[in-house]
């Protein structure tokens, strides 16, 4: 009869130990993603402190992403269709003697808007000998 009572207690101990080991592994993985992580440090940091540091770091990353999005928009790089955003473009024209070279600079409308510009140029009677699209955004 004692064996029957001891088995559930032992099983609970094993389950609890596995849970603690799993939590320790997850926390270690989280720590490794933080910028000030040092696995060899002897300094004891409590779990709430470690979680608080992770939350602060995630919020900092979110703010950095927002700043980068704002900077990206300031450079004229947009997501979405050209109809949703104003196009920003510079045009450089060079006389090549037998024809003109036209360079579209700072193009922000994506490839679909780029192809629309090419179509309009062809409709206006220009012969396009070469066209390249390079996205810097």
N, C-alpha and C positions, 0 to 999 in steps of 0.2 A: 504494500500500500504506500510506503514511503517513496518508492521509485516513481509512482504515478504523480505524487505531489511535487517531487523535485524536478521532474521533466519540464513542466510548464514554467517554473522559475528559471531554469537553465535556458530554456528557449527565449524567454523574455530578456534575459541578460544578453544573449547573443544578438537578438534583434536590436536591442538598445545600443550595444557596442557597434554593430554595423551602421546604425543611424549616425552615431557620433563620428565614426570614421568617415562616412560619406560627407557629413557636414564639414569636417576638417579638410577633406580634399577639395570641396567646393570653395571654401574660404581661402584655401591656398591658391587655387586657380584665380580667384578674384584678386587676391593680393598681387599675383604675378602680372596682372594687367595694369596695376597702378604705377605711376611714374617713380615713386620713391621706394619701390620694392627692393628689399635686400634679404634674400633667404638665409644668409649667414649671420644676421644680427642676433645678438643675445637679448636685445631689449624686448620686454614683454608688452605687447599691445593687446588690449582687450578686444573681444569681438565687436562690441558696440562702437568702439573707436575706429576699428578697421572698416566697419560698414559705413560709419559716418564719413570717413575719408573717401570711400568709394562713391558715395552719393555726391559729395562736393566735387569730386573729379568729373563725374558724369555731367553735372550741371555746368561745370566749366567747359567741357567739350561741347555741350549744346550751345553755349554762348559763342564759342569759337566758330561753330558751324554757321550760326546766324550771321556773324560778322563776315565770314567768307562769302556767304550768299549775297550780302549787301555789296561787298567789294566786287563780286562777279557781275552783279547787275550794273554797277557803276562802270564796268569795263565794256558793257554792251553785250554781254553774253546772257541770253535768256532761254528759258525753257518754254515750250508751248509753240503755237503756230504763229506765223508772221501776222495774221489777222488779229491775234490777241495782244501783240506787243508792237510798239513803234520800232520801225527798222532804223538802225544807225549805220550809215555807210559813207565811206569816202570813195571818190572816183579819181583815178589818175589816168590821163590819156597821153600817149606818146605817139608822135608822128613817125612812122617807120618808112616813109617814102612811098612805098607801094600800098600802104594801108595804115591802119591805126592799131595800136595796142591799148587795150582798156583793162585797167586793173581795178578790181573792187576791193577796197580796203576796209578794215574794221567792220566786216559784215556780221550782223548779229541775228539774222533771221533763220539760220539753219539752212540745210541743203534744199528744202522745198522752196524757200524764198529765193535762193540762189538760182535754182532752175527756172523759176518764174522770170527772173531778170534776164536770163539767157533767152528765153522764149520771146520776151518783149523785144530784145535787141534783134532777133531774127525776123520778127514781124515787121520791124522798122527797116528791114532790108540789109542789115549788116551780115556779113559772112563770118561765121565764127570758125576759126581754124583750129584753135585749141582752147580748152577750158579745164581748169583745175579747181577743186574745192578742198580747202584745208581748214579744219575746225580747230581753233585755239581754245575753245571753251569746253 
